[in-house]
Amino acid sequence: MTDKVKTAWGALVAVIVLMFCACICGLVLGGLISANILLWHWIISML
């Protein structure tokens, strides 16, 4: 029973960590894409 509980907790923690990393990566990528779009708009408007 204890081994199963440990395995379940390990899997749960792994899933939470993966979700957390995915959220951070998504935020970083979203921020970079937004910054790129704003930068391009600014460059085009300056031309």
C-alpha positions as CSV (number, residue, x, y, z in Angstrom):
1,M,0.0,0.0,0.0
2,T,2.7,2.5,0.9
3,D,4.6,1.9,-2.3
4,K,1.4,2.6,-4.3
5,V,0.8,5.8,-2.3
6,K,4.4,6.9,-2.9
7,T,4.1,6.2,-6.6
8,A,0.8,8.1,-6.8
9,W,2.3,11.1,-5.0
10,G,5.4,11.0,-7.2
11,A,3.2,11.0,-10.3
12,L,1.1,13.8,-9.0
13,V,4.1,15.9,-8.1
14,A,5.6,15.2,-11.6
15,V,2.4,16.3,-13.3
16,I,2.2,19.5,-11.2
17,V,5.8,20.4,-12.0
18,L,5.3,19.7,-15.7
19,M,2.2,21.9,-15.7
20,F,4.1,24.7,-13.9
21,C,7.0,24.5,-16.4
22,A,4.5,24.5,-19.3
23,C,2.8,27.6,-17.9
24,I,6.1,29.5,-17.4
25,C,7.2,28.5,-21.0
26,G,3.8,29.7,-22.3
27,L,4.1,33.0,-20.5
28,V,7.6,33.6,-21.7
29,L,6.8,32.7,-25.3
30,G,3.6,34.8,-25.3
31,G,5.6,37.7,-23.9
32,L,8.3,37.3,-26.6
33,I,5.7,37.1,-29.4
34,S,3.8,40.2,-28.0
35,A,7.1,42.1,-27.8
36,N,8.0,41.1,-31.3
37,I,4.6,42.2,-32.7
38,L,4.9,45.5,-30.9
39,L,8.5,46.0,-32.1
40,W,7.5,45.3,-35.7
41,H,4.5,47.7,-35.5
42,W,6.8,50.4,-34.1
43,I,9.5,49.8,-36.8
44,I,6.9,49.8,-39.6
45,S,5.3,53.0,-38.2
46,M,8.7,54.7,-38.1
47,L,9.4,53.9,-41.8
